[in-house]
Amino acid sequence: MGTLPLWAVLLLTPAVILGSLEGGRLLGTIRRRRGSTDQEASGSAMVTATVGLLSIMLAFTFGLAATRFDARRQLLLDEASAIEIAYLRADLLPEPQRGTIRNLFRSYVDIRVKGVDLHKVEEAVLKSGELHSQLWIHTVAAVESDQRPAATSLFVQSLSDVIAFHSRRIATRGIPSMSWIAIYCVAILAMAGLGYEAGLSGRGRPLAMFAVVISYSAILYLITDLNRSEDGLLTVSRQVMVDLRSTINMPR
């Protein structure tokens, strides 16, 4: 689910849950008609355990997604602050590196903003890494030509912070793919078990099954949305980066 677009998740999740329920109910109905109801009690206990496991996994994953969402929001604020400080400390560098580094920072922030606006986050990450290399090359040249090591060391530290925040932002980007596979496998088993139990007992209610489909689909979609900080309904506001772009592009 980490690579699927959100509209596909919105359509696929209810289909998977409903298909599992209906498949299990069909199998349970067939067995009931054949008179195979002697193991209903033990089967009910297994279904309860599976649904409980699914609930625990959803609660854990929701907490993980919410925590990472908050972490990405805080990292964005910290990174914007680090970029602004580094941009201002570029004044401590000699020319021509001073002007070149300022222009690179303007390009860096512009790429960050446009990457989200154009939904090209992966491309923006690659370009950001390239700009880090260029910034470092010009910084080394500035340090070698400057006779004020104390002043240039302040900029070097600021640039190191910018690169570090970028690496941390990438490291907190989402829930691992194996976690999604495990969640959906357990969800399929749990929903199939519920459907099987309903078909075996002959007490399946369409309205109740519809409520189950909607509830679990909504939770899974919410987790997926929280896991995507760049798109969807719940996004980390990029206004701080937009404001930074306006600030550093102002004539000085």
RAZI-V891859 format. One record per pair of residues at least 6 apart in sequence whose ideal C-beta (glycine too) atoms are under 8 Angstrom apart, sorted by the first residue. I is the first residue (numbers start at 1). J is the second residue. D is the distance in Angstrom with one decimal. If there is no record, write none. Layout:
i = [I:I]
j = [J:J]
d = [D:D]
//
This chain:
i = [1:1:1:1:1:1:2:2:2:2:2:2:4:6:6:6:6:6:6:9:9:9:10:13:13:13:13:14:14:14:16:16:16:17:17:17:17:17:17:18:20:20:20:20:20:20:21:21:21:21:21:21:21:22:23:23:24:24:24:24:24:24:24:24:24:25:25:25:25:25:25:26:26:27:27:27:27:28:28:28:28:28:28:28:29:29:29:30:31:31:31:32:32:32:32:36:37:37:40:40:40:43:43:43:43:44:46:47:47:47:47:47:50:50:50:50:51:51:51:53:53:54:54:54:54:54:57:57:57:58:58:58:58:58:61:61:61:61:62:62:62:62:64:65:65:65:65:66:68:68:68:68:68:69:69:69:69:69:71:72:72:72:72:72:73:73:73:75:75:75:75:76:76:76:76:76:77:78:79:79:79:79:80:80:80:82:82:82:82:83:83:83:83:83:84:84:84:85:85:86:86:86:86:86:86:87:87:87:89:89:89:90:90:90:90:90:91:92:92:92:92:92:93:93:93:93:93:93:94:94:94:97:97:97:97:97:98:100:101:101:101:101:102:104:104:104:104:105:105:106:106:106:107:108:108:108:109:109:109:109:110:111:111:111:111:112:112:112:113:113:113:113:114:114:115:115:115:115:115:116:116:116:119:119:121:125:128:129:132:132:132:135:136:136:139:139:139:139:142:142:143:143:143:146:173:174:174:175:175:183:187:187:191:191:194:195:195:198:198:198:222:224:225:225:225:226:228:229:229:230]
j = [9:177:180:184:224:227:174:175:176:177:180:227:12:221:224:225:228:231:232:220:221:224:221:216:217:220:221:213:214:217:184:187:188:187:191:212:213:216:217:213:187:188:189:191:192:195:191:192:194:195:209:212:213:195:192:195:191:192:193:194:195:196:197:198:199:195:196:198:199:204:209:195:199:192:195:196:199:195:196:197:198:199:200:201:199:200:202:199:37:199:200:199:200:201:202:200:200:201:197:200:201:193:196:197:200:197:193:190:193:194:196:197:186:189:190:193:190:193:194:186:190:183:186:187:190:216:182:183:186:183:216:219:220:223:175:179:183:223:219:222:223:226:175:175:223:226:227:226:172:174:175:226:227:226:227:229:234:236:172:169:172:173:229:236:229:236:237:165:168:169:172:169:236:238:240:241:240:165:162:165:166:169:240:241:244:158:161:162:165:105:108:109:162:244:244:247:248:158:161:105:155:158:159:161:162:102:105:248:154:155:158:98:101:102:105:155:98:148:151:152:154:155:101:139:142:146:152:155:142:145:146:138:139:141:142:145:142:138:135:138:139:142:248:131:134:135:138:135:248:245:248:249:131:128:131:135:241:244:245:248:245:124:127:128:131:124:128:241:238:241:242:245:120:124:121:123:124:125:127:124:230:238:230:231:230:170:166:166:162:163:166:159:159:163:152:155:156:159:152:155:149:152:156:152:229:227:228:223:227:220:216:220:212:216:212:204:209:204:205:209:234:232:232:233:234:234:235:235:236:236]
d = [5.7:8.0:4.4:7.7:5.5:7.9:5.3:6.9:8.0:5.5:6.4:7.1:7.1:7.8:6.7:6.7:6.7:6.5:5.0:7.7:6.1:5.0:5.9:7.9:4.7:5.0:6.1:5.6:7.5:4.3:6.7:7.2:6.5:6.5:5.2:7.5:5.1:5.5:5.8:5.0:7.3:4.7:7.8:3.7:4.5:6.7:4.8:7.2:6.3:4.0:5.6:6.9:6.7:6.2:5.9:6.5:6.8:3.7:6.2:6.6:2.9:3.8:7.7:7.8:6.8:3.7:6.8:5.3:3.9:5.6:7.7:7.6:6.4:8.0:7.8:5.5:6.6:6.6:4.0:6.4:6.4:2.6:3.8:7.6:3.9:7.6:7.6:7.6:7.5:7.6:5.9:6.4:5.1:7.5:5.9:7.9:6.1:7.9:7.6:5.8:6.7:7.6:7.1:6.3:7.0:5.9:6.7:7.3:3.8:6.0:7.4:5.2:7.0:5.5:4.4:5.3:4.8:7.3:6.8:6.0:7.4:7.8:4.9:5.7:4.4:8.0:7.1:5.6:6.0:7.1:7.9:5.6:7.4:7.2:6.5:6.5:6.2:5.5:7.1:7.2:5.3:7.5:6.3:6.2:5.0:3.9:4.9:5.8:5.3:7.3:7.5:7.7:7.2:4.8:7.8:6.2:7.1:7.1:5.1:6.8:5.7:7.7:4.6:5.3:7.6:4.7:7.6:6.2:5.8:5.0:6.7:7.4:5.8:7.3:6.4:6.9:5.9:5.8:7.0:3.9:6.9:6.5:4.6:5.5:5.0:6.6:4.4:4.9:5.5:6.5:7.1:6.4:5.6:6.3:5.8:7.0:7.2:5.1:7.7:6.8:6.7:3.7:5.4:7.2:5.3:6.6:4.8:5.3:5.3:4.4:5.0:5.7:4.9:5.4:7.1:6.2:6.8:7.6:4.2:6.3:6.1:5.5:6.4:7.7:4.4:6.8:6.3:5.9:6.0:5.8:5.1:4.9:7.3:5.7:3.8:7.5:7.5:5.3:6.2:5.3:6.9:7.5:7.6:5.7:5.7:5.3:7.2:7.5:6.4:7.6:5.7:6.2:6.3:6.4:4.8:7.7:6.4:5.7:4.7:6.4:6.1:5.2:5.0:6.1:7.1:6.3:6.9:5.6:6.4:5.4:5.8:5.7:7.8:7.2:5.3:6.5:2.4:7.5:7.7:7.4:5.1:5.5:7.2:6.2:5.2:6.5:6.1:7.9:7.8:5.4:7.0:6.0:7.1:8.0:7.9:6.8:6.2:5.8:6.1:7.7:7.4:5.0:6.8:4.9:7.8:5.0:7.4:7.8:5.2:7.4:6.6:7.3:7.4:7.4:6.8:7.5:7.5:3.4:7.9:7.2:7.9:7.7:4.2:5.6:4.9:5.7:7.6:6.1:4.3:7.7]
//
